[in-house]
Amino acid sequence: RPSQDPFPGLPTAATIALPIVGMAALAASLWLGWNQSGGAKAFLASYLVNYCFFLSITLGALFFVALQHVVRAGWSIAIRRVAEILAANTSLMAILFVPILLSLFFDSARIYIWSDPAIVADNRLLEYKTPYLNVPFFIVRTVIYFAIWIGTSRFFLSESTCQDETGDPDATHRMEKFAPLVLVLFGITVTFVSFDWLMSLEPYWFSTIYGLYFFAGAVVGFFSTLLLITMALQATGWASSSITTEHYHELGKLLFGFIIFWGYMAFSQYMLIWYANIPESVWYLVRQRGSWAWIGIALLFGHLLIPMVGLMSREVKRRKFLLGAWAVWIFVFHWLDLYWLVMPVFSPDRLSFGMMDLCCFAGMGCLFLAGLNQLARQRALVPAQDPRLDESLAFENL
């Protein structure tokens, strides 16, 4: 059985450096954006892309944890703790959302045009949407989203870690009873978050598939991140005896399946809007012109066709180096997908990627890792007292 020794966390120097470097990188991104023609809006647009990228990973983790309890999966016990820690990082993401909330109150920083009373007053369509798209209700919904995510993710993590000490099997039963409700709440909140934080950037356009599209990308991003984190932990000697080739194989299959699901959602949204030739196709017209068209083509091949073929083989899923390479590939293209969703709103004529975006990604990433490190410290990385751990350790793919 795996060791119950708590994870000591990163070295002290790294623990101190990560948040400092993260804040410095975000400050550099803000300075670079401020000196561009877009000013604070340019920075906040990039901030929203990177924020939604890292938030999507935590949401994908919450979905995975709840799903494992709903289906009473035994194979995933050995890797579930890492997913629980990833999901619990929603507490940090709630703090990092503050700059986006503040942007609603400053004219020079507004990234949501529906938050500007002057624009709404001159636009009948936005006026009709005011009962939903207004600043107070937006803030209330945001508080509800984070309350649900933080409460549910902390419940799973606390019950699981308490079981490490007590060995009480009732903890597993409590999580299994609560998990179906979590999945229902997850589906509702993630759908409306995609509407509120991403789709409302262009309030004249809407799609009922958008929530599923964002969800599919979130799960793909989570599986690629989970693979990379578990491989990094094993490279340093942690969880080396509990996470096996069989677990990597299963994660590879899930990653492969959700890549196809993402592609299906992307195609369904595009086909229904384009075939009907309805006004909402304007959203695609912007993304099919100039340099943005190349990003769309890159997503078609890089986020769907190439990794679909690359991950199809059983051997690829059972070779850690190859599977890790594909995880990095998907990690990058998941970020590019969110960039393609957001940035054409603010730069419709040309691709605007630059140093500001790199600094913003690095800053958000450092803070995200710092949050994970704080959550993981003094916790065992494998739930050694879970009653189904033996099933997970003996798991084999057919």
N, C-alpha and C positions, 0 to 999 in steps of 0.2 A: 504494500500500500504506500501511497505517496507520503512525503513528510508533511507534518502539520506545522512546521516552523513558519513563523510569520515573515512576510516579505519585508526586508529592511528599507526598501525604497532606494532611490538613486543616491549616489554619494552626496555628502553635504554640500560640496561645491556646486554640483549640478542642481541640487534642490534650490539653492539660493540664486543661481545664475538664471535659471529658466524664466521665472517671472520678471526679472530685471531686463533680460534680453527681449522678452516678449513685449513689455511696455515700451522699451526703447524702439523696437522695430515698428510698433504701431504709431509712435510719435513721429518717426521718420516718414512713414507712409502718409500721415496727416500733413506733414510739412510739404512733402512732394505734391500731394493733391491740392493743397492750398495755393501752391505756385503754378498750378495749371489753370487753364481757362475755366474749368468747371468749379474750381474752388473747393469748398467743403463738400459739395454734392459729389464731386469726383471721388473723394476719399470715402464718403459714406456708401456710395455705390459699390466700390471695391470691398468695403467692410461688410456689406450685406452679403455679397457673394461668399466670402470666406467664413462669415458667421454661419450662414445656412449650410455650408459644406461640413463644418465640424459638428453643428447641431444635428445634421442628418445622420451622422455616425452614431451619436448617442441615441437617437430615436430608433435607428435600425437595431441597436443593441437591446433596447427596451422591448421591441417587438420580438426579438429572438428569445429573450429570457421568458417572456410571458407565454410564447408559443410552446416552448419546451415543457412548461408546467401543464399547459392545456392538454397536450398529447401524451403527457407522462413519459417523456423520452428518457431513456437510460443512457444512450450512447454519449450524450453531450455533457454529462455531469463533470467530466474532467476539464472541460473548457468553459463551463458556465460561469465560473467566478470572474474570469476576465471580462466576459460580457456584462456581468452585473456591475462591475466597476465602471465600465464604459457608459452604461446606462445612467448610473448615479452622477455622472459629470454634468447632468442637466442643471445642477445647482450653480455651477460656474457659468454655464451658458445663460442663465437668468441674469446674472450680473453683467455679462458682456452685451446683453441686449439694450442696456441703458442708453448708449449713444444713439441707437436707432429711435428710441422713444423720444429723446431730447430733440431729434431733428424735426419732429412734428410741430415744434413751437417756434422755429426760427426760419424766417423767409429765405435766408441765404443757404440754408441746409436742407430744405424740404426735398425729399426724394419721392414722396407720395403726393401727387398733385391734388388729390381729393382732400388733403389736410389744409389746403389754402382756401380760405373763405372767398377771396376775390375771384378765383378761378371757378369755384362751385357756383357762385352767384351768376356767372355769365354762361353756364353750361347746363342745359335742361336735363341731360342724361345724368350728370353727376348729382344734380339736385334731386332726382328721383332716387338715387342710391344713398342719399344722405342718412336715412334711418339706420343703415348698416355701416356705411363708410363715413364715420365721424370719429374724431379723436377720443372723446371719453369712452365710447363703446369699444374702440380698438384697444385702449389700455385695459379695460375690464376683461376683454377676451384674452388678452395676453397674460394677465394675472391668472386667469382660470387655467390656461394651457400649462403654465409652469407649475401651478399648484398640483395639477394632476400628474404631470411627468415626475416632478420631484417626489411627491408623496408615494407614487407607485414604485418608482425605481429604488427609493430608500427602503421601502417595505421589503422588497425582494432581497436587497443586500443585507439588511439587518437580520432578517429571519435566517438567511443562509449562513451568515457569520456566527450568529448565536448558536446555530446547530453545531458548528465546529467545536464549541465548548461543552454543550450539553449532550449532544448526540440524540436529541429528542426527535423521533420520526414524525411527531405531530407538526413540526415546522414545515415539513414537506407537504403535509396534507393541507395546512393553512394556505400555503402558496398555490397549491393546485386549485383550491376552492376560489381564491381571489383572482386567479389568472384570466378566466373568461371575461370578467368585468373589465379587467385591464385592457384586453384586446378590443373590446367595444369602445372604451374611452379613447384608446390609442387611435382607432380608425377615425373617430369623429374629430379629435383634436388635430391630427396630422392633415386631414382633408382641409379643415378650415384654416390652419396655419399656412398651407400652401396658397390658399385664396388670399388671405390677409397680407402676408409678408412678401409674396412673389407676384401673384397674378394681379393684385391691385396696383402694382406699379404702372400698369396700363389698364385703367378701370373701364375703358371702352370695349375691352376684349374679355371674353370669358370662355371657359371650357370645363365641362363636367368631368372630364377625364384627368384634369390637371392634378388632382389630389393623388390619384393612383400612380401617375407618372412620377411625382415627387417621392411617393412611398417606395416605388420600385428602385429609384436611384439611391434612396437612403439605405435600403437593405443591401444593395450591391456595394455601396461604400463601406458599410459596416463589415461585411464578410471579408473584403480586401484588407481592412484595418485589423480585424481579429487575426487573420492569418499572419500579418506582418508582426503584430505584437507577440503572438505566441512563439513565432520563430525567433524573435529577438530575445525573449525570456529563456528559451531553451539554449540559445547560443551562449548565454551567461550562466547556465547551469541550473535554472529554475524550471520546475515541472518537466524535467527531462525524462522521468520514468512514467509519467501519467499520460502525457499527450503523445500519441503514437501515429504512425503512418496511416492507420485506419481512420483516426479523427481528421487528419489532413485530407484524406480522400473524401470523406463525407462533406467537409467544408468546401472542397473543390466542386463537388456535385451541386451543392446549394448555390455557390457562386455562379456556376454555369447555368443553372435553372433560372436564377433571377436576372441574369444578363438577357436571356431570351424573353423573360417577362417584361423587362424594361423596353426591349425592342418592340414587343407587341403593343405596349401602351403608347409608345412614341408613334408607331405606324397607325394605330387606331385613331389617335387624335388628329394626325395629319390627314389621313384619308377621308374621314368624315367631314372635316371642315373644307378641305380642298375640293372634294367631289361635289359637295352641295353648292360651292361657289358663293358662300355667304360672307357677309362683311368681316367676320372674324378672321378670314384668310389674310387680312392686312398684317396681322401679327407675323405670319410666315413670310410675307413679301419682304419685310425689312430684313429678315434673317436669311433670305435667299439672294441678297444683292451684295456686290463687292466682296470684301474680305470675310464678311459673316457667312457667306455661302460656303466658303472653304471650311469654316468651322463646322457647319452642318454636315458637310461631306465627311470630315474627319470623325465626327461622332457616329455617323452611319457605319463606317468601317472600323474605327478604333474602339467604339463602345459596344458594338454588336457583332459584326461579321467576323472580324479577325479574332477576337477573344473567344467567340463561339466555336470557331474551328480549332483554335489553339487549345482550348480546355476540353475538347470532346474526348480525347484519348484517356483511357484509364491510367496509362503510365505517367502522363503529365501530372495527374492528380496525386500520384504516389511518390513523386520526386520533389523533395522540398525546395530545391533550388529553382526548378522550373515553375512550380506552383507559386513560389514567392515572386518570381519575375512577373508572372501574370497578375498577381495581386498589386504590385507596384503599377503596372500598366493600367489596370482598372481604377486604381486610386487616382491617377492623374486624369483619366478621362471622365471620371465622376465630377472632379472639380471643373473641368472644361465644360461639362454639361450645364452646371449651374452658372458658370460665366456666360454661356450662350443664352441662358434664360434671362439674365438680368441686364447685362451691359449694353445690348442694342437699344435699350430704352434711353440711355444717356449718351450713346455715341452711335447713332444709326448709320452714319456714312462710312465709318471705318473701324477696324479693330483697334482698340485703345490700350492693349496690354502693355505694361511697362514696369519700371522699377517700383512704382507705388504699389502695384498688385503683389509683387514678390515680397516686399516688406510687410504688407498687410497679412499675407499668407504665413510668413515666418513668425510674425508677432502673435497671431491667433494660434498658430501651431504650438509655439512655446508655452503659451498660457494653458492651452488644452492639455499638453503633456504634464505641466506642473499640477493641474487639477487631478489628473489620473494618478500621478505619483503620490499626492497627498491622500487620496482615497485608498490606494493599494498598500500604503505603509502600515505595518503591524497587522496585516491580514494575510491569512494563508491563501495561496493562489489556486488551491484545489480544495473543494469542500469535502474534506477527508471523512467526515462523519455522515455524509449523505447515505441513506440506506441503499441507494442504487449505484453507488460508486463501483462496486465489484463488476456490475454489468457493463459499466463504461470502460473499465480497464480491460475487460475480456472481449470488447466489441470487435467484430470483424466484418468487413464488407464482403458481400457475395460476388 
